[in-house]
Amino acid sequence: MFILVSGLALSGFIAVGAAKGGLFTPTPEPSIYGTWIEQDVAPYAADQFELRANGVYVSGRLVSTTYEWDGSQLRYRMGDETYRYTFEEGQFIRQQPAHYVSSFARQGAKQGS
């Protein structure tokens, strides 16, 4: 019985120590605020959008005051169209509308690294 109680107490101390030491701390979500520019297209044809705390901007205009961000997917509506992106390796990949798959990098971010 003493061994069982001692083992439980030791397990409790280890769990508390791990929690205080940050072992169970969730990974922080990446910051998505900034201007995102379409890659691998001519600069004059590149789509871009800006994410701010108060909404989504396109060409300097506020097009949506709400968006959904779960840490891996971004979704917002502009007019009748829903835009959906996945976040992979520091870039947004446009999934919808699906004219073609395109990637967006944050303005000022190094590409090809």
N, CA, C and O atoms as a GROMACS GRO file, in nm:
protein
  452
    1MET      N    1   0.082  -0.120   0.000
    1MET     CA    2   0.000   0.000   0.000
    1MET      C    3   0.087   0.126   0.000
    1MET      O    4   0.057   0.223  -0.070
    2PHE      N    5   0.194   0.123   0.079
    2PHE     CA    6   0.284   0.238   0.085
    2PHE      C    7   0.344   0.267  -0.053
    2PHE      O    8   0.358   0.382  -0.092
    3ILE      N    9   0.380   0.162  -0.125
    3ILE     CA   10   0.439   0.179  -0.258
    3ILE      C   11   0.338   0.243  -0.354
    3ILE      O   12   0.373   0.330  -0.433
    4LEU      N   13   0.213   0.200  -0.346
    4LEU     CA   14   0.108   0.255  -0.432
    4LEU      C   15   0.088   0.404  -0.404
    4LEU      O   16   0.081   0.484  -0.498
    5VAL      N   17   0.078   0.441  -0.277
    5VAL     CA   18   0.058   0.581  -0.240
    5VAL      C   19   0.180   0.664  -0.281
    5VAL      O   20   0.165   0.775  -0.333
    6SER      N   21   0.299   0.612  -0.258
    6SER     CA   22   0.421   0.683  -0.296
    6SER      C   23   0.427   0.703  -0.447
    6SER      O   24   0.465   0.810  -0.494
    7GLY      N   25   0.390   0.600  -0.522
    7GLY     CA   26   0.389   0.610  -0.668
    7GLY      C   27   0.291   0.714  -0.718
    7GLY      O   28   0.322   0.790  -0.810
    8LEU      N   29   0.173   0.718  -0.658
    8LEU     CA   30   0.073   0.817  -0.697
    8LEU      C   31   0.120   0.959  -0.665
    8LEU      O   32   0.103   1.050  -0.746
    9ALA      N   33   0.180   0.976  -0.550
    9ALA     CA   34   0.230   1.108  -0.511
    9ALA      C   35   0.341   1.152  -0.606
    9ALA      O   36   0.343   1.268  -0.650
   10LEU      N   37   0.432   1.061  -0.638
   10LEU     CA   38   0.541   1.093  -0.730
   10LEU      C   39   0.485   1.130  -0.868
   10LEU      O   40   0.533   1.224  -0.932
   11SER      N   41   0.385   1.055  -0.915
   11SER     CA   42   0.323   1.085  -1.044
   11SER      C   43   0.260   1.224  -1.043
   11SER      O   44   0.270   1.298  -1.141
   12GLY      N   45   0.197   1.260  -0.933
   12GLY     CA   46   0.136   1.392  -0.920
   12GLY      C   47   0.240   1.502  -0.927
   12GLY      O   48   0.219   1.604  -0.993
   13PHE      N   49   0.354   1.484  -0.858
   13PHE     CA   50   0.461   1.583  -0.861
   13PHE      C   51   0.518   1.598  -1.001
   13PHE      O   52   0.547   1.709  -1.045
   14ILE      N   53   0.534   1.487  -1.071
   14ILE     CA   54   0.587   1.493  -1.208
   14ILE      C   55   0.491   1.567  -1.299
   14ILE      O   56   0.533   1.650  -1.380
   15ALA      N   57   0.361   1.538  -1.288
   15ALA     CA   58   0.261   1.603  -1.372
   15ALA      C   59   0.257   1.753  -1.347
   15ALA      O   60   0.249   1.832  -1.441
   16VAL      N   61   0.262   1.793  -1.220
   16VAL     CA   62   0.260   1.936  -1.186
   16VAL      C   63   0.387   2.003  -1.238
   16VAL      O   64   0.381   2.113  -1.291
   17GLY      N   65   0.500   1.938  -1.222
   17GLY     CA   66   0.626   1.994  -1.271
   17GLY      C   67   0.626   2.010  -1.422
   17GLY      O   68   0.675   2.110  -1.474
   18ALA      N   69   0.571   1.911  -1.493
   18ALA     CA   70   0.565   1.919  -1.639
   18ALA      C   71   0.473   2.033  -1.682
   18ALA      O   72   0.504   2.105  -1.777
   19ALA      N   73   0.362   2.049  -1.614
   19ALA     CA   74   0.268   2.156  -1.649
   19ALA      C   75   0.330   2.293  -1.623
   19ALA      O   76   0.318   2.383  -1.706
   20LYS      N   77   0.398   2.309  -1.510
   20LYS     CA   78   0.460   2.437  -1.478
   20LYS      C   79   0.580   2.463  -1.567
   20LYS      O   80   0.612   2.578  -1.596
   21GLY      N   81   0.646   2.356  -1.611
   21GLY     CA   82   0.764   2.371  -1.696
   21GLY      C   83   0.731   2.397  -1.842
   21GLY      O   84   0.821   2.415  -1.923
   22GLY      N   85   0.603   2.398  -1.876
   22GLY     CA   86   0.565   2.429  -2.013
   22GLY      C   87   0.555   2.309  -2.104
   22GLY      O   88   0.536   2.324  -2.224
   23LEU      N   89   0.567   2.189  -2.049
   23LEU     CA   90   0.561   2.069  -2.131
   23LEU      C   91   0.426   2.055  -2.199
   23LEU      O   92   0.418   2.006  -2.312
   24PHE      N   93   0.319   2.098  -2.132
   24PHE     CA   94   0.185   2.084  -2.188
   24PHE      C   95   0.131   2.216  -2.244
   24PHE      O   96   0.012   2.228  -2.269
   25THR      N   97   0.217   2.314  -2.262
   25THR     CA   98   0.175   2.443  -2.315
   25THR      C   99   0.147   2.428  -2.464
   25THR      O  100   0.232   2.376  -2.537
   26PRO      N  101   0.030   2.472  -2.511
   26PRO     CA  102   0.001   2.459  -2.654
   26PRO      C  103   0.093   2.547  -2.738
   26PRO      O  104   0.138   2.652  -2.692
   27THR      N  105   0.121   2.504  -2.859
   27THR     CA  106   0.202   2.582  -2.951
   27THR      C  107   0.125   2.707  -2.990
   27THR      O  108   0.008   2.699  -3.026
   28PRO      N  109   0.189   2.824  -2.982
   28PRO     CA  110   0.116   2.946  -3.018
   28PRO      C  111   0.081   2.947  -3.166
   28PRO      O  112   0.158   2.898  -3.249
   29GLU      N  113  -0.034   3.003  -3.199
   29GLU     CA  114  -0.075   3.014  -3.338
   29GLU      C  115   0.010   3.120  -3.406
   29GLU      O  116   0.048   3.220  -3.344
   30PRO      N  117   0.040   3.099  -3.534
   30PRO     CA  118   0.119   3.201  -3.605
   30PRO      C  119   0.038   3.329  -3.623
   30PRO      O  120  -0.085   3.325  -3.635
   31SER      N  121   0.107   3.441  -3.623
   31SER     CA  122   0.039   3.568  -3.649
   31SER      C  123   0.004   3.572  -3.798
   31SER      O  124   0.089   3.546  -3.883
   32ILE      N  125  -0.120   3.604  -3.828
   32ILE     CA  126  -0.162   3.608  -3.968
   32ILE      C  127  -0.186   3.750  -4.016
   32ILE      O  128  -0.220   3.771  -4.132
   33TYR      N  129  -0.169   3.848  -3.927
   33TYR     CA  130  -0.192   3.987  -3.967
   33TYR      C  131  -0.086   4.031  -4.067
   33TYR      O  132   0.031   3.994  -4.055
   34GLY      N  133  -0.128   4.108  -4.164
   34GLY     CA  134  -0.035   4.159  -4.264
   34GLY      C  135  -0.094   4.146  -4.403
   34GLY      O  136  -0.207   4.101  -4.420
   35THR      N  137  -0.014   4.185  -4.501
   35THR     CA  138  -0.056   4.178  -4.641
   35THR      C  139  -0.003   4.049  -4.702
   35THR      O  140   0.116   4.019  -4.691
   36TRP      N  141  -0.091   3.975  -4.767
   36TRP     CA  142  -0.059   3.846  -4.829
   36TRP      C  143  -0.070   3.861  -4.980
   36TRP      O  144  -0.174   3.904  -5.032
   37ILE      N  145   0.038   3.824  -5.051
   37ILE     CA  146   0.046   3.846  -5.195
   37ILE      C  147   0.060   3.712  -5.267
   37ILE      O  148   0.138   3.625  -5.226
   38GLU      N  149  -0.017   3.696  -5.374
   38GLU     CA  150  -0.014   3.573  -5.452
   38GLU      C  151   0.125   3.554  -5.514
   38GLU      O  152   0.186   3.650  -5.562
   39GLN      N  153   0.173   3.431  -5.511
   39GLN     CA  154   0.306   3.398  -5.561
   39GLN      C  155   0.298   3.331  -5.698
   39GLN      O  156   0.194   3.278  -5.738
   40ASP      N  157   0.410   3.334  -5.769
   40ASP     CA  158   0.427   3.264  -5.897
   40ASP      C  159   0.332   3.313  -6.006
   40ASP      O  160   0.293   3.236  -6.093
   41VAL      N  161   0.297   3.440  -6.001
   41VAL     CA  162   0.221   3.504  -6.109
   41VAL      C  163   0.287   3.640  -6.136
   41VAL      O  164   0.364   3.690  -6.054
   42ALA      N  165   0.256   3.697  -6.251
   42ALA     CA  166   0.310   3.830  -6.283
   42ALA      C  167   0.266   3.930  -6.176
   42ALA      O  168   0.150   3.926  -6.132
   43PRO      N  169   0.355   4.018  -6.133
   43PRO     CA  170   0.320   4.113  -6.026
   43PRO      C  171   0.193   4.193  -6.054
   43PRO      O  172   0.116   4.220  -5.961
   44TYR      N  173   0.169   4.231  -6.178
   44TYR     CA  174   0.049   4.310  -6.209
   44TYR      C  175  -0.079   4.228  -6.199
   44TYR      O  176  -0.188   4.284  -6.190
   45ALA      N  177  -0.068   4.094  -6.202
   45ALA     CA  178  -0.187   4.008  -6.197
   45ALA      C  179  -0.208   3.942  -6.060
   45ALA      O  180  -0.306   3.872  -6.039
   46ALA      N  181  -0.115   3.966  -5.967
   46ALA     CA  182  -0.121   3.897  -5.837
   46ALA      C  183  -0.236   3.948  -5.752
   46ALA      O  184  -0.254   4.068  -5.734
   47ASP      N  185  -0.313   3.854  -5.699
   47ASP     CA  186  -0.415   3.888  -5.599
   47ASP      C  187  -0.345   3.917  -5.467
   47ASP      O  188  -0.236   3.866  -5.442
   48GLN      N  189  -0.406   3.999  -5.385
   48GLN     CA  190  -0.353   4.021  -5.251
   48GLN      C  191  -0.467   4.061  -5.158
   48GLN      O  192  -0.569   4.115  -5.201
   49PHE      N  193  -0.445   4.034  -5.031
   49PHE     CA  194  -0.542   4.072  -4.929
   49PHE      C  195  -0.465   4.105  -4.802
   49PHE      O  196  -0.353   4.059  -4.783
   50GLU      N  197  -0.527   4.183  -4.717
   50GLU     CA  198  -0.464   4.220  -4.590
   50GLU      C  199  -0.555   4.177  -4.476
   50GLU      O  200  -0.676   4.201  -4.478
   51LEU      N  201  -0.495   4.112  -4.377
   51LEU     CA  202  -0.568   4.071  -4.257
   51LEU      C  203  -0.531   4.165  -4.143
   51LEU      O  204  -0.414   4.185  -4.113
   52ARG      N  205  -0.633   4.220  -4.081
   52ARG     CA  206  -0.616   4.305  -3.962
   52ARG      C  207  -0.710   4.252  -3.855
   52ARG      O  208  -0.795   4.167  -3.882
   53ALA      N  209  -0.694   4.301  -3.735
   53ALA     CA  210  -0.780   4.257  -3.624
   53ALA      C  211  -0.926   4.287  -3.653
   53ALA      O  212  -1.015   4.215  -3.606
   54ASN      N  213  -0.952   4.394  -3.729
   54ASN     CA  214  -1.092   4.433  -3.753
   54ASN      C  215  -1.149   4.381  -3.884
   54ASN      O  216  -1.262   4.415  -3.919
   55GLY      N  217  -1.074   4.298  -3.960
   55GLY     CA  218  -1.131   4.242  -4.081
   55GLY      C  219  -1.032   4.218  -4.193
   55GLY      O  220  -0.910   4.223  -4.174
   56VAL      N  221  -1.088   4.192  -4.311
   56VAL     CA  222  -1.012   4.160  -4.431
   56VAL      C  223  -1.024   4.278  -4.528
   56VAL      O  224  -1.133   4.329  -4.552
   57TYR      N  225  -0.910   4.320  -4.583
   57TYR     CA  226  -0.905   4.432  -4.677
   57TYR      C  227  -0.854   4.383  -4.812
   57TYR      O  228  -0.762   4.302  -4.819
   58VAL      N  229  -0.914   4.432  -4.919
   58VAL     CA  230  -0.868   4.407  -5.055
   58VAL      C  231  -0.862   4.542  -5.125
   58VAL      O  232  -0.959   4.617  -5.126
   59SER      N  233  -0.747   4.572  -5.183
   59SER     CA  234  -0.726   4.702  -5.251
   59SER      C  235  -0.756   4.819  -5.158
   59SER      O  236  -0.811   4.921  -5.201
   60GLY      N  237  -0.721   4.805  -5.031
   60GLY     CA  238  -0.741   4.912  -4.933
   60GLY      C  239  -0.882   4.925  -4.880
   60GLY      O  240  -0.908   5.009  -4.794
   61ARG      N  241  -0.975   4.843  -4.930
   61ARG     CA  242  -1.115   4.849  -4.886
   61ARG      C  243  -1.145   4.737  -4.789
   61ARG      O  244  -1.100   4.623  -4.808
   62LEU      N  245  -1.219   4.768  -4.685
   62LEU     CA  246  -1.265   4.665  -4.592
   62LEU      C  247  -1.374   4.584  -4.662
   62LEU      O  248  -1.480   4.638  -4.695
   63VAL      N  249  -1.348   4.454  -4.685
   63VAL     CA  250  -1.445   4.371  -4.757
   63VAL      C  251  -1.518   4.274  -4.665
   63VAL      O  252  -1.622   4.220  -4.702
   64SER      N  253  -1.464   4.252  -4.546
   64SER     CA  254  -1.531   4.164  -4.450
   64SER      C  255  -1.485   4.202  -4.309
   64SER      O  256  -1.365   4.214  -4.283
   65THR      N  257  -1.581   4.220  -4.220
   65THR     CA  258  -1.545   4.254  -4.081
   65THR      C  259  -1.527   4.129  -3.997
   65THR      O  260  -1.486   4.138  -3.881
   66THR      N  261  -1.557   4.013  -4.053
   66THR     CA  262  -1.539   3.888  -3.979
   66THR      C  263  -1.466   3.787  -4.065
   66THR      O  264  -1.479   3.785  -4.187
   67TYR      N  265  -1.389   3.705  -3.999
   67TYR     CA  266  -1.325   3.591  -4.064
   67TYR      C  267  -1.306   3.482  -3.960
   67TYR      O  268  -1.306   3.509  -3.840
   68GLU      N  269  -1.289   3.360  -4.006
   68GLU     CA  270  -1.266   3.246  -3.917
   68GLU      C  271  -1.122   3.200  -3.935
   68GLU      O  272  -1.075   3.181  -4.046
   69TRP      N  273  -1.054   3.184  -3.824
   69TRP     CA  274  -0.915   3.137  -3.824
   69TRP      C  275  -0.901   3.037  -3.711
   69TRP      O  276  -0.918   3.073  -3.595
   70ASP      N  277  -0.870   2.911  -3.744
   70ASP     CA  278  -0.858   2.808  -3.641
   70ASP      C  279  -0.714   2.763  -3.620
   70ASP      O  280  -0.690   2.662  -3.553
   71GLY      N  281  -0.620   2.836  -3.675
   71GLY     CA  282  -0.479   2.799  -3.661
   71GLY      C  283  -0.425   2.725  -3.782
   71GLY      O  284  -0.304   2.715  -3.798
   72SER      N  285  -0.513   2.673  -3.866
   72SER     CA  286  -0.467   2.605  -3.987
   72SER      C  287  -0.552   2.641  -4.109
   72SER      O  288  -0.509   2.619  -4.222
   73GLN      N  289  -0.670   2.695  -4.087
   73GLN     CA  290  -0.755   2.735  -4.199
   73GLN      C  291  -0.812   2.875  -4.176
   73GLN      O  292  -0.850   2.912  -4.065
   74LEU      N  293  -0.815   2.951  -4.285
   74LEU     CA  294  -0.873   3.085  -4.284
   74LEU      C  295  -0.994   3.083  -4.377
   74LEU      O  296  -0.989   3.025  -4.486
   75ARG      N  297  -1.101   3.146  -4.333
   75ARG     CA  298  -1.223   3.153  -4.416
   75ARG      C  299  -1.287   3.290  -4.396
   75ARG      O  300  -1.300   3.338  -4.284
   76TYR      N  301  -1.328   3.350  -4.508
   76TYR     CA  302  -1.404   3.475  -4.502
   76TYR      C  303  -1.492   3.485  -4.627
   76TYR      O  304  -1.472   3.413  -4.725
   77ARG      N  305  -1.589   3.574  -4.620
   77ARG     CA  306  -1.678   3.599  -4.735
   77ARG      C  307  -1.652   3.738  -4.789
   77ARG      O  308  -1.633   3.834  -4.714
   78MET      N  309  -1.651   3.746  -4.922
   78MET     CA  310  -1.642   3.875  -4.990
   78MET      C  311  -1.755   3.875  -5.093
   78MET      O  312  -1.748   3.804  -5.193
   79GLY      N  313  -1.857   3.955  -5.066
   79GLY     CA  314  -1.976   3.950  -5.151
   79GLY      C  315  -2.045   3.816  -5.135
   79GLY      O  316  -2.070   3.772  -5.023
   80ASP      N  317  -2.075   3.752  -5.246
   80ASP     CA  318  -2.140   3.621  -5.244
   80ASP      C  319  -2.039   3.507  -5.242
   80ASP      O  320  -2.078   3.390  -5.237
   81GLU      N  321  -1.911   3.538  -5.246
   81GLU     CA  322  -1.806   3.437  -5.260
   81GLU      C  323  -1.742   3.406  -5.125
   81GLU      O  324  -1.711   3.496  -5.047
   82THR      N  325  -1.721   3.276  -5.099
   82THR     CA  326  -1.647   3.233  -4.980
   82THR      C  327  -1.503   3.206  -5.020
   82THR      O  328  -1.477   3.138  -5.119
   83TYR      N  329  -1.411   3.260  -4.943
   83TYR     CA  330  -1.268   3.236  -4.965
   83TYR      C  331  -1.218   3.147  -4.852
   83TYR      O  332  -1.245   3.173  -4.735
   84ARG      N  333  -1.146   3.041  -4.889
   84ARG     CA  334  -1.094   2.947  -4.790
   84ARG      C  335  -0.948   2.916  -4.824
   84ARG      O  336  -0.915   2.886  -4.938
   85TYR      N  337  -0.863   2.924  -4.722
   85TYR     CA  338  -0.720   2.900  -4.738
   85TYR      C  339  -0.674   2.803  -4.630
   85TYR      O  340  -0.728   2.801  -4.520
   86THR      N  341  -0.575   2.722  -4.663
   86THR     CA  342  -0.506   2.643  -4.561
   86THR      C  343  -0.370   2.710  -4.538
   86THR      O  344  -0.314   2.771  -4.628
   87PHE      N  345  -0.320   2.698  -4.416
   87PHE     CA  346  -0.192   2.759  -4.380
   87PHE      C  347  -0.087   2.649  -4.376
   87PHE      O  348  -0.096   2.558  -4.294
   88GLU      N  349   0.011   2.656  -4.466
   88GLU     CA  350   0.114   2.554  -4.476
   88GLU      C  351   0.250   2.619  -4.493
   88GLU      O  352   0.271   2.699  -4.584
   89GLU      N  353   0.341   2.585  -4.404
   89GLU     CA  354   0.480   2.631  -4.412
   89GLU      C  355   0.490   2.782  -4.432
   89GLU      O  356   0.568   2.830  -4.514
   90GLY      N  357   0.411   2.856  -4.354
   90GLY     CA  358   0.420   3.001  -4.356
   90GLY      C  359   0.349   3.068  -4.472
   90GLY      O  360   0.362   3.189  -4.491
   91GLN      N  361   0.273   2.992  -4.551
   91GLN     CA  362   0.199   3.049  -4.663
   91GLN      C  363   0.053   3.008  -4.656
   91GLN      O  364   0.019   2.903  -4.601
   92PHE      N  365  -0.032   3.091  -4.713
   92PHE     CA  366  -0.172   3.054  -4.731
   92PHE      C  367  -0.187   2.993  -4.869
   92PHE      O  368  -0.137   3.048  -4.967
   93ILE      N  369  -0.256   2.879  -4.877
   93ILE     CA  370  -0.286   2.813  -5.004
   93ILE      C  371  -0.436   2.828  -5.027
   93ILE      O  372  -0.517   2.778  -4.948
   94ARG      N  373  -0.473   2.896  -5.135
   94ARG     CA  374  -0.615   2.919  -5.162
   94ARG      C  375  -0.680   2.790  -5.210
   94ARG      O  376  -0.637   2.730  -5.308
   95GLN      N  377  -0.785   2.749  -5.140
   95GLN     CA  378  -0.861   2.629  -5.174
   95GLN      C  379  -0.993   2.664  -5.242
   95GLN      O  380  -1.046   2.588  -5.323
   96GLN      N  381  -1.045   2.780  -5.207
   96GLN     CA  382  -1.175   2.822  -5.259
   96GLN      C  383  -1.176   2.973  -5.269
   96GLN      O  384  -1.130   3.037  -5.174
   97PRO      N  385  -1.224   3.037  -5.373
   97PRO     CA  386  -1.277   2.974  -5.493
   97PRO      C  387  -1.165   2.904  -5.569
   97PRO      O  388  -1.050   2.949  -5.570
   98ALA      N  389  -1.199   2.795  -5.631
   98ALA     CA  390  -1.098   2.706  -5.690
   98ALA      C  391  -1.078   2.733  -5.838
   98ALA      O  392  -1.092   2.643  -5.921
   99HIS      N  393  -1.045   2.857  -5.873
   99HIS     CA  394  -1.010   2.886  -6.013
   99HIS      C  395  -0.884   2.806  -6.046
   99HIS      O  396  -0.875   2.742  -6.151
  100TYR      N  397  -0.790   2.810  -5.956
  100TYR     CA  398  -0.664   2.736  -5.962
  100TYR      C  399  -0.605   2.744  -5.823
  100TYR      O  400  -0.639   2.834  -5.746
  101VAL      N  401  -0.519   2.651  -5.789
  101VAL     CA  402  -0.457   2.653  -5.657
  101VAL      C  403  -0.345   2.756  -5.660
  101VAL      O  404  -0.258   2.752  -5.747
  102SER      N  405  -0.347   2.848  -5.566
  102SER     CA  406  -0.243   2.950  -5.560
  102SER      C  407  -0.198   2.970  -5.417
  102SER      O  408  -0.273   2.949  -5.322
  103SER      N  409  -0.073   3.012  -5.404
  103SER     CA  410  -0.017   3.034  -5.270
  103SER      C  411   0.008   3.183  -5.250
  103SER      O  412   0.033   3.258  -5.344
  104PHE      N  413  -0.002   3.223  -5.123
  104PHE     CA  414   0.014   3.362  -5.084
  104PHE      C  415   0.118   3.371  -4.974
  104PHE      O  416   0.112   3.298  -4.874
  105ALA      N  417   0.214   3.460  -4.991
  105ALA     CA  418   0.317   3.483  -4.890
  105ALA      C  419   0.297   3.622  -4.831
  105ALA      O  420   0.249   3.714  -4.897
  106ARG      N  421   0.336   3.635  -4.705
  106ARG     CA  422   0.324   3.766  -4.640
  106ARG      C  423   0.423   3.863  -4.704
  106ARG      O  424   0.538   3.827  -4.731
  107GLN      N  425   0.378   3.984  -4.726
  107GLN     CA  426   0.463   4.087  -4.785
  107GLN      C  427   0.587   4.105  -4.699
  107GLN      O  428   0.577   4.117  -4.576
  108GLY      N  429   0.702   4.107  -4.762
  108GLY     CA  430   0.827   4.124  -4.689
  108GLY      C  431   0.889   3.995  -4.641
  108GLY      O  432   1.003   3.996  -4.594
  109ALA      N  433   0.818   3.883  -4.652
  109ALA     CA  434   0.873   3.754  -4.609
  109ALA      C  435   0.966   3.702  -4.718
  109ALA      O  436   0.942   3.720  -4.837
  110LYS      N  437   1.075   3.636  -4.675
  110LYS     CA  438   1.168   3.577  -4.771
  110LYS      C  439   1.103   3.457  -4.837
  110LYS      O  440   1.041   3.374  -4.771
  111GLN      N  441   1.117   3.448  -4.968
  111GLN     CA  442   1.063   3.334  -5.042
  111GLN      C  443   1.176   3.237  -5.074
  111GLN      O  444   1.292   3.276  -5.087
  112GLY      N  445   1.139   3.109  -5.087
  112GLY     CA  446   1.236   3.007  -5.124
  112GLY      C  447   1.323   2.961  -5.010
  112GLY      O  448   1.422   2.891  -5.034
  113SER      N  449   1.291   2.997  -4.887
  113SER     CA  450   1.372   2.953  -4.774
  113SER      C  451   1.304   2.845  -4.697
  113SER      O  452   1.358   2.796  -4.598
   0.00000   0.00000   0.00000
